[in-house]
Amino acid sequence: MFALLRERDPVAAEAMGDLSVAHLRLSEQLHNFTAGLRAILIEAELPRDAFTRWMHGFIDAQRQHHVMEETRFFPAAERALKSEDWRELDAATTPAEIGPGVDFDKRLEALREEILSS
């Protein structure tokens, strides 16, 4: 979506900054948080302030990023992208595992495992 926004409205895309870098930072924060969580789950000693710092850093960054996407990115995309862009995105991003008969408990468990293994 960002690549299409960059094509259709480079000024709006530039105002968002580098979303790939932002997502990389969020991924790093998630890794730090899950490392701390994993340590707690195996009852390792971990300074409370370190875990709290990782947790709050991750939650705050996620919240800020979500607000930016909801208030700036998605509205810019809605204004700039054309109907054929949305069809292209829809075709490219609709995963087969979402739909009727999907076991969301299994999907959530798989997501939990993925987070804990990162």
C-alpha positions, 0 to 999 in steps of 0.5 A: 500500500505504501509503494502505491501511495508513494506513486500516487502521492509522493508528498503524502508518502514523504510525510509518513517517513520511512515506514519500512524502518518504522516497522523494523524498529517495531519488530526489534522492540517486539523481539526485546519484549518477547525475550523478556517475556520468555525469560519470565516464563522460564522463571529466569531472573530478570530486573523488573525495570528492564522488562517494564522498559521493554514492555512499555517501549513496545506498547507505546511504539505500537500505539503511536504507530497505530495512531499515525496509520489511522490518522495520517496513512490510511486517510492519505491512502484513501484519498490517493489510491484509485479503485484499481489500486484497491483491487490489486491490494485486495488480490495480493493481501487476502490470505487463503487462511482467512474465510469461512471455516477458519479455526481462529483459536489455532491461528491465534495459537500459531501467532503466539508461538511465532511471537515467542520463537522470534 
